[in-house]
Amino acid sequence: MSETICKLGVANDGFVYTTCDYKAKNADELSFVKGKCLKVSRKGDGTESEWWWATVDGQQGYVPQNLLSVRNTRIIITIIVIYCYILIIIVTGVPGFFIRVAGY
């Protein structure tokens, strides 16, 4: 198990972020959207390591651990877009265009 996965669900007091949308397929699973913050309370058990028990919006259930990250990718993407926009303004001197990132 990689160091990142070992820290996942432990670092940040167990708070993790989802990397994509997921629609629950069973009653004991949680649905979520990309960038949602979850609180991991149990990282699998002796027989199951791919599904973790988590809480989101007051509901608890299993989530697939491969769709979780210690970083919020939405925030990172937003920062990159803003940085690029500022660089374009500095280089061209022309702030006369707009960049719209869906969902932000």
Order of alpha helices (4+ residues) and beta strands (2+ residues): alpha-beta-beta-beta-beta-beta-alpha
